[in-house]
Amino acid sequence: MKKSVFASFVLVTVLSGCVTQLDAGAEKVRIVTATQKDDCESLGVVSTDQQLGLNKASNSMNKAINEVARRGGNAIFLVSTGTSGLDGVAVTAEALRCKSR
């Protein structure tokens, strides 16, 4: 009985510990449309995926937004989202630096 309680505790801890938070400055990154990105400088393509955890889609997106912020960008254009591996979620996006409006 004690082993199963401990195993359950470890599983819950591992799954809840896999949350990707936004880094400092990443909260300023905004999603733009194809038309809006025309006035922006491209900082390259960002590809992320999340295989484990309960919030795979939001974790993968947060990883992409964090990478845009690390590159000095303030906008992200989503190229694609989809599955990765057996049960993961992938995001491919373009990191952008746009003029302030």
C-alpha positions in Angstrom: 0.0 0.0 0.0 2.8 2.4 0.9 4.6 1.8 -2.4 1.5 2.6 -4.5 0.9 5.9 -2.5 4.5 6.8 -3.0 4.4 6.0 -6.7 1.2 8.1 -7.1 2.9 11.0 -5.3 6.0 10.8 -7.6 3.8 10.6 -10.7 1.7 13.6 -9.7 4.9 15.6 -8.8 6.6 14.7 -12.2 3.5 15.6 -14.3 2.8 18.9 -12.5 6.5 19.8 -12.5 6.4 19.8 -16.3 4.8 23.3 -16.7 6.7 25.7 -18.9 6.3 29.2 -17.5 6.9 32.4 -19.5 10.4 33.9 -19.0 10.7 37.6 -17.9 10.0 39.7 -21.0 8.2 36.9 -22.8 4.8 38.3 -21.7 5.3 41.2 -24.1 5.5 38.8 -27.2 2.3 39.0 -29.2 0.8 36.7 -31.8 0.5 38.4 -35.3 -1.2 37.6 -38.5 0.4 37.2 -41.9 -0.6 40.7 -42.8 0.7 42.2 -39.6 4.1 40.4 -40.0 4.8 42.2 -43.3 6.2 45.2 -41.3 8.4 43.1 -39.0 12.0 41.8 -39.2 12.4 38.1 -39.1 14.6 36.6 -36.4 14.3 33.0 -37.8 12.2 30.0 -37.3 11.4 28.5 -33.9 10.5 24.9 -33.5 9.4 23.4 -30.1 7.7 20.3 -28.9 6.4 18.9 -25.6 6.1 15.2 -25.0 5.2 15.0 -21.3 2.8 16.6 -19.0 -0.8 17.6 -18.9 -0.7 20.9 -20.8 1.4 19.9 -23.8 -0.1 22.5 -26.2 0.4 25.5 -23.9 3.8 24.3 -22.8 5.0 24.0 -26.4 3.6 27.4 -27.2 5.3 28.9 -24.1 8.6 27.4 -25.1 8.2 29.1 -28.5 7.3 32.4 -27.0 10.3 32.2 -24.6 12.6 31.6 -27.5 11.2 34.6 -29.4 11.9 36.8 -26.4 15.5 35.3 -26.0 16.1 36.3 -29.6 15.0 39.9 -28.9 11.7 39.5 -30.6 8.3 41.0 -29.6 6.0 39.0 -31.9 5.4 35.5 -33.1 3.8 34.2 -36.3 2.4 30.7 -36.0 3.4 28.6 -39.0 2.0 25.3 -37.7 0.9 23.3 -34.7 0.4 19.6 -34.6 1.4 16.3 -33.1 4.9 15.2 -32.3 6.0 11.7 -31.6 3.4 9.4 -30.1 1.5 11.9 -28.0 3.4 15.2 -28.1 2.5 18.6 -29.4 4.8 20.6 -31.7 4.8 24.4 -32.6 6.6 25.9 -35.5 6.7 29.7 -35.7 8.6 32.7 -36.9 10.2 34.9 -34.4 9.7 38.6 -35.3 10.8 42.1 -34.2 8.0 44.5 -35.0 7.9 48.3 -34.8 5.9 49.5 -31.8 2.5 50.8 -32.6 
